[in-house]
Amino acid sequence: MKLRKKMIALLTAVACTVPAVAFTAACDGGAGDHQFTVLAVKEATVKDYNEMPVFKKLNEETGKDVHWTFKTSSQYSQNSDPVSTRGIDAIYHAGFSNLQLSNYGKRKRIVAIDEHLNAMPNFKRILDSRPDIKEALKSPDGHIYSLPRVEEMGLKQYPNILFINKTWIEKLIDSNNLPANVSLEKSDLVDGLDLSRAQFKSLLQKFNSVDMDGDGKAGNASGNEIPLAYVSGNWQGNESDLIASFGVPENIEHKTIVNGQVKFTVEDEKWFNAFQELNGWYSEGLIRATNYTRDQDEFLAYGQDGRYGAFYWWEKETVVKKDLHDDYIIVLPLKDDDGNRYVGVSNELEVEKSECVVLSTCKDVDGLLAYFDKFFEADYSAQLNYGSIESGAFKAEKENGMLIPNDDHGNQSADDFRMQNAPYGVVYLTDEVWDKTVKMESRAKTRLNRLKDYVKPYTYTGATNIPNLNYSESELKDLSTYEMSLGGNIRTQMMRWLQSNSAPQKSEWTKFLSDNKASIDKIKEINQNAYNRYLEALK
């Protein structure tokens, strides 16, 4: 599972209070007198970076005395001007928006990294060989103000796979209690189960009315069994592909590119049709309110004991405990009434800006950037992303010159292991690295195969994700204004339609579009212009 979003939430860290601007040594056990001090936003479960073998090796190899200090996500988010934090030289997991990067850079409060490439041979080589990455990292003035995270696997564009509880269906088969419109034998219950949306709904109705877990209470009576689970609006495991099954290229931003044109799915009547039908699913209890109130940690914790009839997620192995993995199988994207299947494409990007910024107050910018430049080397990138060799993330000995991941962490899940041992952040992991230097995790390979076989073939025709685009300063300001209001309006309207006592009327949808037309048109115009410039720049 891709965990960075859990970290850039923005992470949870040590339990001490830090003033809004000042840095205090008490929070990190005493900063002392060091050559460089880097502020990181860190999970409480993640080990102290200063004690991680990968950072000790980096200090030794570069000859740099880099000390790490930390803030919690709440402390960091409450600080409206983290660049003013005293006593630091850089911010790791900075998470700045494009507008923040532009503003801080224009005011020369953070370093224009492209002016120091003489100190960064690895990063310079990346920019020279990958014009797409170089273009993605630029701010409106043409400068690069942050170090990126690059992890290319082809996974993030498809963050949802639909899984269904095979054992519950077997129980319905054994009791001769399958829905009238569903004809299944136990031999059919393998990955790639073929269901229409109507058949899927009928199975959820059974999951909701029959005592599937044998506790003496039907699901709709006790609430213990959840017919269909997801985390609404989450970067993974969201409801987008359920909505897409009505014939739209949905993602959580409701914004995508179709045949070179920026589109909003909310303008398609089929998008509205989804809420007309799903309103009934909600009123029946097939979709629960908890899908909209639980965060992903709560979703994962509740699902461990196999209480979900079906769920959308990145992989089933994260959602249910190990001895229940075989209880769930993959469902193909749901067929619509005409027998068609659709999935949208996420706008989650494999090249992510703003992982690290260096403050202009740093007394040796070249020295610190030379240290960070080592992060882009394959061995270091792998250990930053998965955990050090010493921690058990990789086998001690390479095979044919490649780092081999250790997939067995005992009773600890791979996700929990990584959250404790991997700092993430600035890495460079591409096809070339996977081919020559680092063997991909087996579960990543498994997911790639699942997507190839059961998801990607049903991508909405012509749909692609919106890449990293360069915007002018005025465009960034307009997007900051229009996107915030539009996103809130869409979310509010979705919930109103879903939870209303009766199915929404078409007139409500047309009024919603009329009320938000200015924002929709402006956002499309800005993104289309930026996309056209992006294509031209890559020629």
N, C-alpha and C positions, 0 to 999 in steps of 0.2 A: 504494500500500500504506500502511496506517496504521502509522506508525513509532513512535508514542509508547511502546508497550510495550517496544520495544527500548531506548528511553531510560530509562524508569522501571524498568529492570532492576537497579539504578538507574544506568545510564549508565557510561561509562568516560571518564576525563579525563586531566589532566596528570600526568606521571610524577614526582611528588615526594611525600615522606612528610609527613603532617600528624599531629601528636599527637592523641590521642582527643578532647581538649576544646579545646586552645588553637589559635588561628589564627596562622599564621606568614606574614609577607609574602613569604617566599621562594617560596611555592607559586604565587603569582599574579604574580610579577614586581615586587612592591612595592605595597602598598595605598596608602601615602602618607597624606595628610590629606584626607579626603573627607567630604562632608556625610552620605552614607549608604554603607554597605557591605552588599552582598547576597551571600550564599553560594548558589552554584548547583551542582548535580550535573551534570557535563558529559562528553560523549564526547571522547576524544582527537582524533577527526577533526573535531569541531565547532570552528569558529573562535572565537577569544577574543571574548566578548560585548562587551568594552570597545572592540573595533575594528569591530564590526558597525555599518553605517550606520544601522540602525533604532534602535539604542540611543543613538547620537550625536544623532540627531534628537530622540529623547525627552528627552534631557538638555537640549538647546537649547530645545525648545518649552516644557518645564515649568519651566526654570530650576533644575532639581535636579542636584546633582553626585552622581550615583549610580555607585559603583564596584562591579564584579563580581569576586568571587573564587571559586575552584572547589575541589571535592574529587572524587576518584574514587568510583566506586560502592563499591569495596571499603573505602575509607577511611570513607565515609559510613555504610555498613552496619555497620561495626565500632564505631561510636560509639553507645552505648546511650542517650545523652542529647544529641542534636545541638543542642538549644536552649541548652545551656550553652557552645557554642562562643564564645570571646571575640572581641570586635571586630566582630561582625556585627549587623545590624538586622533582617534577614529571611532566610528560606530559600526558595529557588526550586526547584521539583521536590521539595518536601518529602516527599511520598509517605507521610504519616502515616495510620495506620489511624483508623477512627472512634473507637476506644477511646483512642488517643493524643491525638487532637484534643480529646476530652472531658476527659481527665486534665490535659493542658497548659492547657486553657482554665480548668478549675475551679481550678487552682492559680495562675491569672493569670500564667502564664509566656509565653503568647501572647495577642495582642490580640483582643478581641471586635470584629470588624470592623463588625458591625451597629450599634455605638455610635459609629461615625465616618462614617456615610453622608453627613453634611453636606460632607465632603471628597471624596465620590465620586459625583458626579451621574450618571455613566454606569452604574455598578454599581447605584445606587439605582433608576434607571429600569428596569433589567433585573428587579430583585426586585419592583418594583411591577407590571410587565406580565406577568411569568412566575411565578405562584404555585407552579408545579411545581418551578421551579429554587430558589425561596426555601425551599420545604419540603425539598428534597433536601439543602440545605446546612446545615440546622440540626443542632446537637448536642442531647443530651438536655435541657440547661437552656434550650433555645430560642435560644441565641446562634449566630452564624456565626463560625467561627474560621479559615476559610481562603478564599482566592480560587480560583474554579473554572476549569476548562477546559471550554468548551462548543463542540462541533463537531458539528453536526447535518447528516447526509447520508443517513441510513438505510442505512448500510453495515455498521456494526459488529455488528448483530444476526445477520448471516449471514457468518461469517468464512471459510467454506470453499466452494470450487468445485472439482469434480473434473475434471481434465484428463487426456487420454490421448494417447499418442504415435501420431499418425496415420501417420507414415512406417513405423513398425514393423508396424502392421496392414496397410499396403499391401504390405510385404514378404511377409507371410503370404499375402495374396491372390495376389500374383505367383507364389509358389511352391506354390500350391494346398495350403496348410498351415494353413488356418483350423481352429479347433476344430469338432468335429462339430455342436455346438449353436449355432454362430454362422454366420449367413448374411449376409454383407456384400459390397456392391460398393463400388468406390472413390467412386462418386457419393454414397454414404451418409455418407462421412467428412467431416461438417461439424458445426459447433457444434450441440449438442442431440442428440448421438448417443444412441439409445435402446437400453439394455442392461439385462438382468436381472442380479441379483447372481451368479447361476450362470454366465451368459455372461461377465460381467466376470472372474470367477475363472478361467474357461477360457482367456481371453486372457492373464491373468497367468501361467498355467502355461506357455503358449507363450513368453512373454517370458522366462521363467526357464529354459527348456530349449533354446531356439534361439539361435544366435549372431546376435542382432539388430543389433549394431553392427559386425559384420564384422571383428572383431579375431582371429578364429580360435578363440575360446573361448565356450562357451555361458554364459549368465548364472549358472547355478547352479554352474559350475565355477570361474570367475574372480572372481565377485563384482562385476565391473565394471558390469554392468547390474543395475539395481534395479527389480524388477517394480512395486512400489507403495511410494511414499514419502510420509511426512508427519512432523510433529514432535509426538510424543505430548504431550498436555496443554498445548501452546502456545496462546496466545490466538487464533492464526489457523493455518490449515493443519494442523489436528489430525484425530484419527480419529473425532470425534463423529458426523459424518454417515454414516460407514460403519456405526457401531453403530446409528444412527437407522434405517438401512434395514431393520432387523429389526422396526420398528414401535414405537419409543419416541422421545420428544422429547428426545434426548440433547444435552447440552453438556458442557463440561469440568468443570463443577461438579456435574453429575448432578442438578441442582436447577433446577426451572422452575415456572412457573404454568400450569395447565391449567384453563380455565373458572373462573378466580378462586380456585383452590385450589393451594396450594404442594405440589409433588410431588417425590419423589426417584425418578429413573429406576431406581435399583438395586433398588427394590422390585418392579419389573415383571419377570415371568418372561422376557419377550422380551429384556430386557437381558441376563439370564444366557444365554439361547439364543445371543446374539451371540458370547459367548466360547466356547461349546461348538463353534461352527463355526470361529471365527477361530483357535482352537487348531490346527486342521488347516492353515490357511493359513500359520501361523507354522512349523509343523513341515516344511512343503514348501518353505519359503524364499520364499514369495510376500510375506510380511511379514518384514522383516529386523529384527534387534536394533538396528541403527543408527537405526531410527525412534523408539527409546526412549532413545537415548544422545546423539544429535546435538542441538545447539541450532540455532536457526533460521539463524544465520550459516553454520554448517557445512552445513546442508541446502541453503542457497542457493548456496554455493560449489560443492558437488558436482554440483548439477543444471545448471550453466551449459552444459555440453557435450552436453546431451540424453541423459543416461544413465538417466533415469527412464522406465519404461514408462507409469506413471500417477502422478499426485500430487494431493494436496489442497493448495490454497493460495488466498490472496487474489486473485492474478492471475498468469497464466502469464508475463507480461512481466518479472516480477522474478526468476523461477526459472531461465529459460533466456536465453541471450544473444540479441541482436536478430535475427541471421540464422536463428535456429531458432524464432522465434515461430510461424511458420506450420506447424511440425511438430506442434503440439499443438492439440487441439480439446476443447470442453466436452462432458462426459458428463452427461446428466440424472441426478438422484438415482436410485440403483439400484432397480429394481423388486424387490419380494419375490416369493415363490412365488405370491401371489394377484394379482400385477400392480399392487400399490400402491407408492407412493413416499412417503418421509418425510424431512423435515429438521427438526432442532430449532432453537431460538432461543437465541442466546448471551446471557449476562447482562452482556456488555461494555456499558458505559453511555456515552451521548453527553454526559452532564453528569458531570464527574469532580471530586470534591472534592480538597482538599489539594495543589493545585498550588503555592500560595504561602502562607506564614504570616509574620506580622510579630511580632517579639519585643517583649515588654512593656518591655524595656530600651531600646528605640528612643526617642531624645530628642525626636523630632518625628514622632509617629505620623501625624497628619493630612497632613503634608508628604509622607511616603513613600507613603501610600495615595493621595494625589492623583496622584502619579507613576504608580502601578500602575493607577489608574483609566483612564489613556489607553490601556492595553492592550486595553480593551474596545471601542475605536473601530474600525470596520471596516477602514480602511486599515492601521492598526497590527496588528490581529489577523491580517490576511492576510500581512503581512511577517514577523511572528513565527512564523507557521505554515509558511510556504513559503520564506522568504528575502526579502531586501530588493530593492527595485527596482534599486538600484545593482549588486547581485550578479548580476542577470540572471534573477531569479525571475519578474519581470513585465516586460511591455513598458513602455518609458519613458513613452509617451503613453497616457492613458486613452481608451477608446472609449465614447461616450455616458455619460460619468461613471463608467465601471466599470474597475477594474483587470483587465487581461487577462494570464493566466498565459503564460509562455514555456515551451512544451512541449519545445523542442529545446535540449538541453544537450550536443550533440555526442556524443562517445564515452562521456560520463559518464551513468550512468543517473539518472533523476529521483530515485530514492531516495538515491543517493550524494550528489547535489547538495543535497538537502534536509538530509541528515545533517550536511553541512559548514556550511551557511549558515543554517539555521533553528534558533532556540533553543526553539521549541515553548512549552509551558507555558500561561500564562494567555491565553486567546483567547476571542472570542465570535463564532462563525460559524454563522448560522442560515439558515433558508429565506429570510428577509427580506434578509439580507446577500447571499446568492447571487442573489437576484432584482434587487437594486438597486445593489450596490456592488462585488462581486467575482465575476468569472466563474469558475465551477467548472473545475478541471483537466479536460482531455479524457479522461484515463484514469479519473477519478472518474465521469464521465458514462458511459464505456464499462462500468465495473463495475456501475453502477446498472442499465443496460440488461440486462447479463448476468443479474443477480439477478432482475430483473423477468421475463425470458423463461425462465430455466432453473432457478431455485432457489425463489424465494418462493412460486410457486403450489403447492408441495408441502410447505409448512409443516404440521406436525402439527396437526390440527384443535383449535382452542381454546388452543394454546400461545402464551404471551407471555413476555417476559423479566421478571425481577424488577427493579423500578425502584430508584432510590435510596430507601432506607427509613430512617426515624428510629427508633432504638432507645433504650430507657431505659438508664441506666447499668448496672443489673443484667443486662439483656439482652445488652449489649455484652460484659460479663464472661463470661456463659455461652457466648455464641457463640465468644469467643476460646478457651475451653476445649474445647467440643464439636467445633467445625469443624476445628480442627487435628488432633485425634485421628482423627476420621472420615475426613477427606481422606487422611491417611496410610494408614489401614486399607483404604480403597477402592483406592488406587493399588497397594498391596502385593498385594491379592487379585486385581486385574486382571492383574498381571504373572505371578502364580503360575498362574492359569488359562491364560493365553496360552502360557506356556513349559513347562507340564507335559508329560510324555511321553505322556499320553493325555488325552482330552477330560474336562473336569470333570464331576462328577456333581451332580444336582439337590440331593442331600443336603448338599453343600458350600455351595451357595447359601443354603439355608434356615438352615444353621448360621451362616453369615456374617451374615444378617439378624438372627438371634436375638442374636448377640454384640454387634451394633451398634444394637439397637433403641432403647436409651435415648437415644443420641446423635441418631439419625434423628428420633425423635419430638420431642425437645426443640428441635432446629433447625427442624423444620416448625412447631411451635407458636409459637416466637418470630417467625418470618418471617410466618406467617399473621396473627398479631395486629398486627404492624407494617404489613403490607400492608392490612389492614382499616382501620387508622388513617390510612394514606396516602390511601386512597380517600375516607374521610370528610373529611379535611382539604382535599381538592380540590373538594369539592362547593360 
